Every structure is written in C-alpha cells, then in structure tokens.
Amino acid sequence: MQGKISVPGGVIAENDWWLADHCLGPYGVGAIVVKTKVHREDLSDISADEAASLGAFLQQLSQAMRMALGAKRVYINLWDDEPPRHVHFLLQPRYGTKEELGLIGLELQVFRALKKPPAAKEAAAAAAQVRQYLLSQVV
C-alpha cells in the first residue's frame, strides 16, 4: 500500500491480505491499524481469503499488544465511514492507567479522541516491540 504519510515504526505485521502499522491518530501509544492491502470500501466487499485470514491476524496482533506492551485489554473497532473509505480496524490497547480509570465505551473514545497523537518516537518504539514479539513467536 502506498500512502502519502510515513508511519512511525513502519509495517508491524502483514500477510497476503492484511497490513498492520501504528495508528497516526490520537488513540494512544500502541494503537494499531489493520487494513486490507487491496482497496475495499465496506467489510462486505472483502474476499473469502481476506475474511478467512482476518480472525487469526487480529488474534495474533491482540496477543502481541498484550504481551509486548502490557495492555490489559485490546479493543477492536471497524472504521470506514469517512472518505476516502477503506476498510480498516483500529486495535486500541487498554493499559488500565489512572487517567483512563472508570472511563468506558463512548466516554473512553471521546477522551482519547480529544488527546493529541503520540510522539513519533513513542509510536515507533511500540511498533518495534509488537513486531519483535510477533517475530519471536515464529517457529
């Protein structure tokens, strides 16, 4: 995929159908975007191969985020509502930090959306940690 913006940390993981890199938005250090390699505007447009590989890809990334970054939970959202429409999932780590304590659901999303994106250096470090964990799991 050719984008116009360089993503800190580069590609974290990919398979034949999906690619993961750090989120450029305000969703915190370690937030990862998973997107189709072929342009798809809606989840109903993905191929059978894309669908078959998606669950395992999300599971592997979620586990890596928990193990490498210490996330207590990983929330997964599908976003494709604003042009240019492209199917992508946002994996958001929940660290259980004091600043987010007690915020749930929409409250947490609004809180995060009002923050600034993480510094490029922090995002790149998180991407490297997740990528390294994934590489350590290859047998």
C-alpha positions as a Markdown table, in Angstrom:
| # | Residue | x | y | z |
|---|---|---|---|---|
| 1 | Met | 0.0 | 0.0 | 0.0 |
| 2 | Gln | 1.3 | 3.4 | -0.9 |
| 3 | Gly | 0.4 | 6.2 | 1.4 |
| 4 | Lys | 1.3 | 9.8 | 1.5 |
| 5 | Ile | 2.4 | 9.8 | 5.1 |
| 6 | Ser | 5.2 | 7.8 | 6.7 |
| 7 | Val | 4.0 | 5.8 | 9.7 |
| 8 | Pro | 6.3 | 5.7 | 12.7 |
| 9 | Gly | 7.8 | 2.3 | 13.1 |
| 10 | Gly | 6.8 | 1.2 | 9.6 |
| 11 | Val | 4.9 | -2.1 | 9.0 |
| 12 | Ile | 4.4 | -4.1 | 12.1 |
| 13 | Ala | 3.0 | -7.2 | 10.5 |
| 14 | Glu | 1.4 | -8.3 | 7.3 |
| 15 | Asn | 0.1 | -11.4 | 5.4 |
| 16 | Asp | -1.1 | -11.8 | 1.9 |
| 17 | Trp | -4.2 | -9.8 | 2.5 |
| 18 | Trp | -3.8 | -7.5 | 5.6 |
| 19 | Leu | -1.2 | -5.0 | 6.8 |
| 20 | Ala | -0.7 | -3.5 | 10.3 |
| 21 | Asp | 1.0 | -0.3 | 11.3 |
| 22 | His | 0.8 | 2.2 | 14.2 |
| 23 | Cys | -2.2 | 4.5 | 14.2 |
| 24 | Leu | -1.5 | 8.1 | 13.3 |
| 25 | Gly | -4.5 | 9.3 | 15.3 |
| 26 | Pro | -5.0 | 10.2 | 18.9 |
| 27 | Tyr | -5.7 | 6.7 | 20.2 |
| 28 | Gly | -2.6 | 6.3 | 22.3 |
| 29 | Val | 0.8 | 4.7 | 22.1 |
| 30 | Gly | 0.5 | 1.2 | 20.8 |
| 31 | Ala | -2.8 | 1.7 | 18.8 |
| 32 | Ile | -2.6 | -0.3 | 15.6 |
| 33 | Val | -4.4 | 0.0 | 12.3 |
| 34 | Val | -5.1 | -3.2 | 10.4 |
| 35 | Lys | -6.1 | -2.6 | 6.8 |
| 36 | Thr | -6.7 | -4.6 | 3.6 |
| 37 | Lys | -3.9 | -4.5 | 1.0 |
| 38 | Val | -6.5 | -4.2 | -1.8 |
| 39 | His | -8.9 | -1.3 | -1.5 |
| 40 | Arg | -12.2 | -2.3 | 0.0 |
| 41 | Glu | -14.9 | 0.3 | 0.9 |
| 42 | Asp | -17.0 | -2.0 | 3.0 |
| 43 | Leu | -16.5 | -5.1 | 5.1 |
| 44 | Ser | -19.0 | -6.9 | 2.9 |
| 45 | Asp | -16.6 | -6.3 | 0.0 |
| 46 | Ile | -13.7 | -8.3 | 1.3 |
| 47 | Ser | -12.7 | -11.6 | -0.4 |
| 48 | Ala | -13.2 | -15.0 | 1.0 |
| 49 | Asp | -9.4 | -15.2 | 1.5 |
| 50 | Glu | -9.3 | -11.9 | 3.3 |
| 51 | Ala | -12.2 | -13.0 | 5.6 |
| 52 | Ala | -10.6 | -16.4 | 6.3 |
| 53 | Ser | -7.3 | -14.8 | 7.4 |
| 54 | Leu | -8.7 | -11.8 | 9.4 |
| 55 | Gly | -9.5 | -13.6 | 12.7 |
| 56 | Ala | -6.1 | -15.1 | 13.1 |
| 57 | Phe | -4.4 | -11.9 | 12.2 |
| 58 | Leu | -6.4 | -9.9 | 14.7 |
| 59 | Gln | -5.8 | -12.5 | 17.4 |
| 60 | Gln | -2.0 | -12.5 | 16.8 |
| 61 | Leu | -1.8 | -8.8 | 17.0 |
| 62 | Ser | -4.0 | -8.6 | 20.1 |
| 63 | Gln | -1.9 | -11.1 | 21.9 |
| 64 | Ala | 1.3 | -9.3 | 20.8 |
| 65 | Met | -0.1 | -6.0 | 22.1 |
| 66 | Arg | -0.9 | -7.6 | 25.5 |
| 67 | Met | 2.4 | -9.3 | 25.8 |
| 68 | Ala | 4.8 | -6.7 | 24.3 |
| 69 | Leu | 3.1 | -3.6 | 25.5 |
| 70 | Gly | 1.5 | -4.8 | 28.7 |
| 71 | Ala | -2.1 | -3.9 | 27.6 |
| 72 | Lys | -4.7 | -5.3 | 29.9 |
| 73 | Arg | -7.2 | -5.5 | 27.1 |
| 74 | Val | -7.3 | -4.7 | 23.4 |
| 75 | Tyr | -10.4 | -3.1 | 21.9 |
| 76 | Ile | -11.1 | -3.6 | 18.2 |
| 77 | Asn | -13.2 | -1.2 | 16.1 |
| 78 | Leu | -14.0 | -1.1 | 12.4 |
| 79 | Trp | -13.9 | 2.4 | 10.9 |
| 80 | Asp | -14.8 | 3.1 | 7.3 |
| 81 | Asp | -17.2 | 6.0 | 7.5 |
| 82 | Glu | -15.3 | 9.0 | 6.2 |
| 83 | Pro | -13.8 | 9.5 | 2.7 |
| 84 | Pro | -11.6 | 8.0 | 1.5 |
| 85 | Arg | -13.4 | 5.0 | 2.6 |
| 86 | His | -11.2 | 2.0 | 3.1 |
| 87 | Val | -11.8 | -1.0 | 5.5 |
| 88 | His | -9.6 | -0.8 | 8.5 |
| 89 | Phe | -9.7 | -1.9 | 12.0 |
| 90 | Leu | -8.3 | 0.1 | 14.9 |
| 91 | Leu | -6.8 | -2.0 | 17.7 |
| 92 | Gln | -6.7 | 0.1 | 20.9 |
| 93 | Pro | -4.7 | -1.0 | 23.9 |
| 94 | Arg | -6.3 | -0.5 | 27.3 |
| 95 | Tyr | -3.5 | -0.2 | 29.8 |
| 96 | Gly | -5.6 | 0.4 | 32.9 |
| 97 | Thr | -3.8 | 3.6 | 33.7 |
| 98 | Lys | -5.2 | 6.0 | 36.3 |
| 99 | Glu | -6.1 | 8.7 | 33.7 |
| 100 | Glu | -8.5 | 6.3 | 32.0 |
| 101 | Leu | -9.7 | 4.6 | 35.1 |
| 102 | Gly | -13.5 | 4.5 | 35.2 |
| 103 | Leu | -14.0 | 5.6 | 31.6 |
| 104 | Ile | -15.8 | 3.0 | 29.4 |
| 105 | Gly | -17.2 | 2.8 | 25.9 |
| 106 | Leu | -18.1 | 6.1 | 24.3 |
| 107 | Glu | -16.6 | 8.1 | 27.3 |
| 108 | Leu | -13.2 | 6.5 | 26.7 |
| 109 | Gln | -13.4 | 7.0 | 22.9 |
| 110 | Val | -14.2 | 10.7 | 23.4 |
| 111 | Phe | -11.4 | 11.1 | 26.0 |
| 112 | Arg | -8.9 | 9.6 | 23.6 |
| 113 | Ala | -10.2 | 11.5 | 20.5 |
| 114 | Leu | -9.6 | 14.8 | 22.3 |
| 115 | Lys | -5.9 | 13.9 | 23.0 |
| 116 | Lys | -3.0 | 14.6 | 20.7 |
| 117 | Pro | -1.5 | 11.7 | 18.7 |
| 118 | Pro | 1.5 | 10.1 | 20.5 |
| 119 | Ala | 5.0 | 11.3 | 19.6 |
| 120 | Ala | 6.5 | 9.6 | 16.6 |
| 121 | Lys | 9.4 | 8.2 | 18.7 |
| 122 | Glu | 6.9 | 6.6 | 21.2 |
| 123 | Ala | 4.8 | 5.2 | 18.4 |
| 124 | Ala | 7.9 | 3.8 | 16.6 |
| 125 | Ala | 9.1 | 2.1 | 19.8 |
| 126 | Ala | 5.7 | 0.5 | 20.4 |
| 127 | Ala | 5.6 | -0.7 | 16.8 |
| 128 | Ala | 9.0 | -2.2 | 17.2 |
| 129 | Gln | 8.0 | -4.0 | 20.5 |
| 130 | Val | 5.0 | -5.6 | 18.9 |
| 131 | Arg | 6.9 | -6.6 | 15.7 |
| 132 | Gln | 9.6 | -8.1 | 17.8 |
| 133 | Tyr | 7.2 | -10.1 | 19.9 |
| 134 | Leu | 5.5 | -11.4 | 16.7 |
| 135 | Leu | 8.9 | -12.4 | 15.2 |
| 136 | Ser | 9.7 | -14.3 | 18.5 |
| 137 | Gln | 6.6 | -16.4 | 18.1 |
| 138 | Val | 7.6 | -17.7 | 14.6 |
| 139 | Val | 8.8 | -21.3 | 14.9 |
